[in-house]
Amino acid sequence: MAAEGEEKEEGEVRSSLTMETVAVARQVIENHYRAQMKHIQ
């Protein structure tokens, strides 16, 4: 059975990866809409 500290570290790693994924997704979405707005103008 894993120690409590190990579980917490694993959770923090998952949170970190999730935050990075969210940041990348946000950039992709923002770039997409920025390009669409330029195309419309």
PDB file of N, CA, C and O in Angstrom:
ATOM      1  N   MET A   1       0.846  -1.190   0.000  1.00  0.00           N
ATOM      2  CA  MET A   1       0.000   0.000   0.000  1.00  0.00           C
ATOM      3  C   MET A   1       0.887   1.247   0.000  1.00  0.00           C
ATOM      4  O   MET A   1       1.878   1.294   0.729  1.00  0.00           O
ATOM      5  N   ALA A   2       0.551   2.243  -0.794  1.00  0.00           N
ATOM      6  CA  ALA A   2       1.361   3.447  -0.915  1.00  0.00           C
ATOM      7  C   ALA A   2       1.173   4.351   0.301  1.00  0.00           C
ATOM      8  O   ALA A   2       0.102   4.403   0.906  1.00  0.00           O
ATOM      9  N   ALA A   3       2.231   5.048   0.630  1.00  0.00           N
ATOM     10  CA  ALA A   3       2.163   5.987   1.754  1.00  0.00           C
ATOM     11  C   ALA A   3       1.357   7.214   1.342  1.00  0.00           C
ATOM     12  O   ALA A   3       1.201   7.503   0.155  1.00  0.00           O
ATOM     13  N   GLU A   4       0.850   7.929   2.342  1.00  0.00           N
ATOM     14  CA  GLU A   4       0.029   9.104   2.049  1.00  0.00           C
ATOM     15  C   GLU A   4       0.805  10.145   1.250  1.00  0.00           C
ATOM     16  O   GLU A   4       0.261  10.743   0.322  1.00  0.00           O
ATOM     17  N   GLY A   5       2.068  10.369   1.600  1.00  0.00           N
ATOM     18  CA  GLY A   5       2.893  11.344   0.892  1.00  0.00           C
ATOM     19  C   GLY A   5       3.048  11.000  -0.574  1.00  0.00           C
ATOM     20  O   GLY A   5       3.028  11.886  -1.429  1.00  0.00           O
ATOM     21  N   GLU A   6       3.203   9.707  -0.874  1.00  0.00           N
ATOM     22  CA  GLU A   6       3.348   9.286  -2.268  1.00  0.00           C
ATOM     23  C   GLU A   6       2.076   9.544  -3.050  1.00  0.00           C
ATOM     24  O   GLU A   6       2.133   9.977  -4.201  1.00  0.00           O
ATOM     25  N   GLU A   7       0.930   9.285  -2.444  1.00  0.00           N
ATOM     26  CA  GLU A   7      -0.345   9.534  -3.112  1.00  0.00           C
ATOM     27  C   GLU A   7      -0.515  11.017  -3.397  1.00  0.00           C
ATOM     28  O   GLU A   7      -0.988  11.398  -4.468  1.00  0.00           O
ATOM     29  N   LYS A   8      -0.127  11.857  -2.439  1.00  0.00           N
ATOM     30  CA  LYS A   8      -0.265  13.301  -2.616  1.00  0.00           C
ATOM     31  C   LYS A   8       0.627  13.780  -3.763  1.00  0.00           C
ATOM     32  O   LYS A   8       0.198  14.586  -4.588  1.00  0.00           O
ATOM     33  N   GLU A   9       1.865  13.286  -3.817  1.00  0.00           N
ATOM     34  CA  GLU A   9       2.761  13.685  -4.898  1.00  0.00           C
ATOM     35  C   GLU A   9       2.211  13.262  -6.252  1.00  0.00           C
ATOM     36  O   GLU A   9       2.293  14.025  -7.214  1.00  0.00           O
ATOM     37  N   GLU A  10       1.661  12.077  -6.343  1.00  0.00           N
ATOM     38  CA  GLU A  10       1.085  11.599  -7.602  1.00  0.00           C
ATOM     39  C   GLU A  10      -0.086  12.493  -8.008  1.00  0.00           C
ATOM     40  O   GLU A  10      -0.233  12.831  -9.183  1.00  0.00           O
ATOM     41  N   GLY A  11      -0.907  12.871  -7.048  1.00  0.00           N
ATOM     42  CA  GLY A  11      -2.027  13.775  -7.326  1.00  0.00           C
ATOM     43  C   GLY A  11      -1.555  15.130  -7.800  1.00  0.00           C
ATOM     44  O   GLY A  11      -2.163  15.732  -8.684  1.00  0.00           O
ATOM     45  N   GLU A  12      -0.461  15.616  -7.209  1.00  0.00           N
ATOM     46  CA  GLU A  12       0.084  16.905  -7.623  1.00  0.00           C
ATOM     47  C   GLU A  12       0.631  16.837  -9.038  1.00  0.00           C
ATOM     48  O   GLU A  12       0.505  17.795  -9.802  1.00  0.00           O
ATOM     49  N   VAL A  13       1.237  15.716  -9.391  1.00  0.00           N
ATOM     50  CA  VAL A  13       1.750  15.542 -10.756  1.00  0.00           C
ATOM     51  C   VAL A  13       0.591  15.545 -11.733  1.00  0.00           C
ATOM     52  O   VAL A  13       0.663  16.190 -12.780  1.00  0.00           O
ATOM     53  N   ARG A  14      -0.485  14.826 -11.402  1.00  0.00           N
ATOM     54  CA  ARG A  14      -1.669  14.811 -12.272  1.00  0.00           C
ATOM     55  C   ARG A  14      -2.237  16.212 -12.407  1.00  0.00           C
ATOM     56  O   ARG A  14      -2.608  16.625 -13.506  1.00  0.00           O
ATOM     57  N   SER A  15      -2.312  16.954 -11.299  1.00  0.00           N
ATOM     58  CA  SER A  15      -2.840  18.314 -11.346  1.00  0.00           C
ATOM     59  C   SER A  15      -1.972  19.189 -12.237  1.00  0.00           C
ATOM     60  O   SER A  15      -2.479  19.997 -13.015  1.00  0.00           O
ATOM     61  N   SER A  16      -0.664  19.022 -12.118  1.00  0.00           N
ATOM     62  CA  SER A  16       0.262  19.804 -12.924  1.00  0.00           C
ATOM     63  C   SER A  16       0.073  19.495 -14.409  1.00  0.00           C
ATOM     64  O   SER A  16       0.033  20.403 -15.239  1.00  0.00           O
ATOM     65  N   LEU A  17      -0.043  18.221 -14.733  1.00  0.00           N
ATOM     66  CA  LEU A  17      -0.255  17.830 -16.132  1.00  0.00           C
ATOM     67  C   LEU A  17      -1.587  18.364 -16.642  1.00  0.00           C
ATOM     68  O   LEU A  17      -1.686  18.818 -17.782  1.00  0.00           O
ATOM     69  N   THR A  18      -2.603  18.308 -15.799  1.00  0.00           N
ATOM     70  CA  THR A  18      -3.916  18.825 -16.186  1.00  0.00           C
ATOM     71  C   THR A  18      -3.834  20.319 -16.461  1.00  0.00           C
ATOM     72  O   THR A  18      -4.385  20.798 -17.452  1.00  0.00           O
ATOM     73  N   MET A  19      -3.150  21.061 -15.591  1.00  0.00           N
ATOM     74  CA  MET A  19      -3.027  22.504 -15.783  1.00  0.00           C
ATOM     75  C   MET A  19      -2.262  22.825 -17.066  1.00  0.00           C
ATOM     76  O   MET A  19      -2.608  23.770 -17.775  1.00  0.00           O
ATOM     77  N   GLU A  20      -1.231  22.048 -17.365  1.00  0.00           N
ATOM     78  CA  GLU A  20      -0.493  22.262 -18.608  1.00  0.00           C
ATOM     79  C   GLU A  20      -1.371  21.974 -19.816  1.00  0.00           C
ATOM     80  O   GLU A  20      -1.339  22.715 -20.799  1.00  0.00           O
ATOM     81  N   THR A  21      -2.150  20.907 -19.748  1.00  0.00           N
ATOM     82  CA  THR A  21      -3.054  20.555 -20.842  1.00  0.00           C
ATOM     83  C   THR A  21      -4.085  21.649 -21.056  1.00  0.00           C
ATOM     84  O   THR A  21      -4.389  22.006 -22.194  1.00  0.00           O
ATOM     85  N   VAL A  22      -4.616  22.177 -19.978  1.00  0.00           N
ATOM     86  CA  VAL A  22      -5.600  23.258 -20.060  1.00  0.00           C
ATOM     87  C   VAL A  22      -4.969  24.494 -20.689  1.00  0.00           C
ATOM     88  O   VAL A  22      -5.595  25.145 -21.526  1.00  0.00           O
ATOM     89  N   ALA A  23      -3.754  24.823 -20.305  1.00  0.00           N
ATOM     90  CA  ALA A  23      -3.077  25.994 -20.854  1.00  0.00           C
ATOM     91  C   ALA A  23      -2.857  25.846 -22.360  1.00  0.00           C
ATOM     92  O   ALA A  23      -3.057  26.796 -23.116  1.00  0.00           O
ATOM     93  N   VAL A  24      -2.449  24.663 -22.789  1.00  0.00           N
ATOM     94  CA  VAL A  24      -2.228  24.418 -24.217  1.00  0.00           C
ATOM     95  C   VAL A  24      -3.550  24.494 -24.976  1.00  0.00           C
ATOM     96  O   VAL A  24      -3.622  25.101 -26.045  1.00  0.00           O
ATOM     97  N   ALA A  25      -4.578  23.887 -24.431  1.00  0.00           N
ATOM     98  CA  ALA A  25      -5.893  23.918 -25.085  1.00  0.00           C
ATOM     99  C   ALA A  25      -6.396  25.353 -25.203  1.00  0.00           C
ATOM    100  O   ALA A  25      -6.957  25.741 -26.228  1.00  0.00           O
ATOM    101  N   ARG A  26      -6.194  26.124 -24.164  1.00  0.00           N
ATOM    102  CA  ARG A  26      -6.633  27.526 -24.180  1.00  0.00           C
ATOM    103  C   ARG A  26      -5.918  28.290 -25.293  1.00  0.00           C
ATOM    104  O   ARG A  26      -6.547  29.057 -26.022  1.00  0.00           O
ATOM    105  N   GLN A  27      -4.600  28.082 -25.428  1.00  0.00           N
ATOM    106  CA  GLN A  27      -3.844  28.749 -26.485  1.00  0.00           C
ATOM    107  C   GLN A  27      -4.354  28.359 -27.863  1.00  0.00           C
ATOM    108  O   GLN A  27      -4.504  29.213 -28.737  1.00  0.00           O
ATOM    109  N   VAL A  28      -4.619  27.085 -28.058  1.00  0.00           N
ATOM    110  CA  VAL A  28      -5.107  26.610 -29.358  1.00  0.00           C
ATOM    111  C   VAL A  28      -6.447  27.267 -29.684  1.00  0.00           C
ATOM    112  O   VAL A  28      -6.665  27.736 -30.801  1.00  0.00           O
ATOM    113  N   ILE A  29      -7.335  27.295 -28.703  1.00  0.00           N
ATOM    114  CA  ILE A  29      -8.661  27.889 -28.917  1.00  0.00           C
ATOM    115  C   ILE A  29      -8.539  29.384 -29.185  1.00  0.00           C
ATOM    116  O   ILE A  29      -9.171  29.901 -30.107  1.00  0.00           O
ATOM    117  N   GLU A  30      -7.735  30.080 -28.389  1.00  0.00           N
ATOM    118  CA  GLU A  30      -7.566  31.522 -28.595  1.00  0.00           C
ATOM    119  C   GLU A  30      -6.968  31.820 -29.967  1.00  0.00           C
ATOM    120  O   GLU A  30      -7.405  32.745 -30.651  1.00  0.00           O
ATOM    121  N   ASN A  31      -5.974  31.041 -30.366  1.00  0.00           N
ATOM    122  CA  ASN A  31      -5.362  31.259 -31.682  1.00  0.00           C
ATOM    123  C   ASN A  31      -6.360  31.003 -32.799  1.00  0.00           C
ATOM    124  O   ASN A  31      -6.376  31.722 -33.798  1.00  0.00           O
ATOM    125  N   HIS A  32      -7.192  29.980 -32.636  1.00  0.00           N
ATOM    126  CA  HIS A  32      -8.203  29.661 -33.644  1.00  0.00           C
ATOM    127  C   HIS A  32      -9.167  30.839 -33.818  1.00  0.00           C
ATOM    128  O   HIS A  32      -9.420  31.278 -34.939  1.00  0.00           O
ATOM    129  N   TYR A  33      -9.698  31.342 -32.710  1.00  0.00           N
ATOM    130  CA  TYR A  33     -10.663  32.432 -32.806  1.00  0.00           C
ATOM    131  C   TYR A  33     -10.015  33.733 -33.261  1.00  0.00           C
ATOM    132  O   TYR A  33     -10.645  34.527 -33.959  1.00  0.00           O
ATOM    133  N   ARG A  34      -8.773  33.958 -32.876  1.00  0.00           N
ATOM    134  CA  ARG A  34      -8.065  35.154 -33.342  1.00  0.00           C
ATOM    135  C   ARG A  34      -7.925  35.096 -34.860  1.00  0.00           C
ATOM    136  O   ARG A  34      -8.147  36.097 -35.541  1.00  0.00           O
ATOM    137  N   ALA A  35      -7.562  33.942 -35.391  1.00  0.00           N
ATOM    138  CA  ALA A  35      -7.428  33.778 -36.851  1.00  0.00           C
ATOM    139  C   ALA A  35      -8.776  33.958 -37.529  1.00  0.00           C
ATOM    140  O   ALA A  35      -8.849  34.569 -38.596  1.00  0.00           O
ATOM    141  N   GLN A  36      -9.837  33.442 -36.938  1.00  0.00           N
ATOM    142  CA  GLN A  36     -11.174  33.596 -37.524  1.00  0.00           C
ATOM    143  C   GLN A  36     -11.587  35.065 -37.569  1.00  0.00           C
ATOM    144  O   GLN A  36     -12.172  35.516 -38.554  1.00  0.00           O
ATOM    145  N   MET A  37     -11.287  35.809 -36.515  1.00  0.00           N
ATOM    146  CA  MET A  37     -11.644  37.221 -36.479  1.00  0.00           C
ATOM    147  C   MET A  37     -10.873  38.008 -37.546  1.00  0.00           C
ATOM    148  O   MET A  37     -11.430  38.911 -38.171  1.00  0.00           O
ATOM    149  N   LYS A  38      -9.604  37.672 -37.755  1.00  0.00           N
ATOM    150  CA  LYS A  38      -8.824  38.339 -38.792  1.00  0.00           C
ATOM    151  C   LYS A  38      -9.404  38.027 -40.162  1.00  0.00           C
ATOM    152  O   LYS A  38      -9.456  38.897 -41.032  1.00  0.00           O
ATOM    153  N   HIS A  39      -9.840  36.788 -40.354  1.00  0.00           N
ATOM    154  CA  HIS A  39     -10.419  36.381 -41.630  1.00  0.00           C
ATOM    155  C   HIS A  39     -11.710  37.140 -41.902  1.00  0.00           C
ATOM    156  O   HIS A  39     -11.969  37.543 -43.036  1.00  0.00           O
ATOM    157  N   ILE A  40     -12.512  37.333 -40.878  1.00  0.00           N
ATOM    158  CA  ILE A  40     -13.794  38.036 -41.035  1.00  0.00           C
ATOM    159  C   ILE A  40     -13.553  39.491 -41.416  1.00  0.00           C
ATOM    160  O   ILE A  40     -14.262  40.043 -42.258  1.00  0.00           O
ATOM    161  N   GLN A  41     -12.558  40.108 -40.799  1.00  0.00           N
ATOM    162  CA  GLN A  41     -12.263  41.512 -41.091  1.00  0.00           C
ATOM    163  C   GLN A  41     -11.607  41.600 -42.446  1.00  0.00           C
ATOM    164  O   GLN A  41     -11.269  42.694 -42.899  1.00  0.00           O
TER     165      GLN A  41
END
